[in-house]
Amino acid sequence: MLPGAAVQSLLDPAILFFVFGVVAGTIKSNLEIPPPIARFLSLYLLMALGLKGGFALAKSGLTPEVATSLACAIALAIIVPYLGFRLLRRRLSGFDAAAIAATYGSVSAVTFITAAQYLDGRGVPYGGHMAAALALMESPAIIMAVIHANIIRQRQASAVVVGLAGGAAVANAGGAPGSGMPLGRILHESFTDGAQLLLLGSMFIGIVTGDAGKVAMQPFSGDLFRGMLAFFLLDMGLLAARSLGQLKGESGWLIGYAILGPLTHAGMALALAALVGLSPGNGALLMVLAASASYIAVPAVLRYAIPEAKPSLYFGMSLGVTFPLNILVGIPLYVNVATSVLR
């Protein structure tokens, strides 16, 4: 059943454009999507997704499953980066462990959008509120990573002071103590990020306008959606192929984490969905969110918040390995498992 679903997923035009982008990037073609256009496509997809979620919420209203789904999303947004940091800290520096844990504890909007499109194509219903779950799961991992990094810096600073007091300077191998952005600024950027605000604002507009708004925006948020997604996935394929090269020379177990970590996180989400009784569609999207890794918002913040961490690790792993894994294999796998286990 699952291999057939994976083949069927590959025959989706949007997924094939992603594969085409990977091939073009691998053979080092000069094909590229100009950054301003790629930025517009990402904003369009978030706006359309928010509107769709708002229209669905306006129709369904606030139900117990809505509250339960959002609570599950918040729980996963805390548990996944916490456990990830504890595991990664055994093999990596504290800064790299915090950055990778944040990347995998946060979410990928494009992976979620692709999964929602996959569910639509197969007639599997899901709640529009899952777009709100997407927004809620983005920030906790960033905040936890900054807290971990600040604790490490404070310990290193204390070690330096103790060493100097004893007459022997202790080398600060992790970067200058106190470097990076202050926590207050990180919190502000996490909660006022433009993409996240666009998603939530579009959802609010969808809720307010309801069915009338859905009819009015249908050409924008409905008819154009699949084509725009295909165009954006082409760009993601190009980036994924070029990002994989950043991991050359790195430990093989990091590649293993980029593969097994998402599958483990999806399993945790499935267990939680089964425990609270989520529907198959909502459970599948919760699995997708838990299994995804951020390659835009979190890396952009981490580059300044935790400059001691290696971008080649957290960016290369998320975009070069995990994103293609989820798009090509993970989404059909999660959907089929969820529809088989959740009733």
Stockholm file with secondary structure:
# STOCKHOLM 1.0

chainA/1-343         MLPGAAVQSLLDPAILFFVFGVVAGTIKSNLEIPPPIARFLSLYLLMALGLKGGFALAKSGLTPEVATSLACAIALAIIVPYLGFRLLRRRLSGFDAAAIAATYGSVSAVTFITAAQYLDGRGVPYGGHMAAALALMESPAIIMAVIHANIIRQRQASAVVVGLAGGAAVANAGGAPGSGMPLGRILHESFTDGAQLLLLGSMFIGIVTGDAGKVAMQPFSGDLFRGMLAFFLLDMGLLAARSLGQLKGESGWLIGYAILGPLTHAGMALALAALVGLSPGNGALLMVLAASASYIAVPAVLRYAIPEAKPSLYFGMSLGVTFPLNILVGIPLYVNVATSVLR
#=GR chainA/1-343 SS CHHHHHHHHHTSHHHHHHHHHHHHHHTTCCCCCCHHHHHHHHHHHHHHHHHHHHHHHHHHCSCHHHHHHHHHHHHHHHHHHHHHHHHHTTTSCHHHHHHHHHHHHSCCHHHHHHHHHHHHHTTCCCCTTHHHHHHHTTHHHHHHHHHHHHHHHHHHHHHHHHHHHTTCCCCCTTCSTTCSCCHHHHHHHHHHCHHHHHHHHHHHHHHHHHHHHHHHHIIIIIITHHHHHHHHHHHHHHHHHHHHGGGTTSCHHHHHHHHHHHHHHHHHHHHHHHHHTCCHHHHHHHHHHHHCCCSSHHHHHHHHHCTTSCHHHHHHHIIIIIHHHIIIIIHHHHHHHHHHHCC
#=GC SS_cons         CHHHHHHHHHTSHHHHHHHHHHHHHHTTCCCCCCHHHHHHHHHHHHHHHHHHHHHHHHHHCSCHHHHHHHHHHHHHHHHHHHHHHHHHTTTSCHHHHHHHHHHHHSCCHHHHHHHHHHHHHTTCCCCTTHHHHHHHTTHHHHHHHHHHHHHHHHHHHHHHHHHHHTTCCCCCTTCSTTCSCCHHHHHHHHHHCHHHHHHHHHHHHHHHHHHHHHHHHIIIIIITHHHHHHHHHHHHHHHHHHHHGGGTTSCHHHHHHHHHHHHHHHHHHHHHHHHHTCCHHHHHHHHHHHHCCCSSHHHHHHHHHCTTSCHHHHHHHIIIIIHHHIIIIIHHHHHHHHHHHCC
//
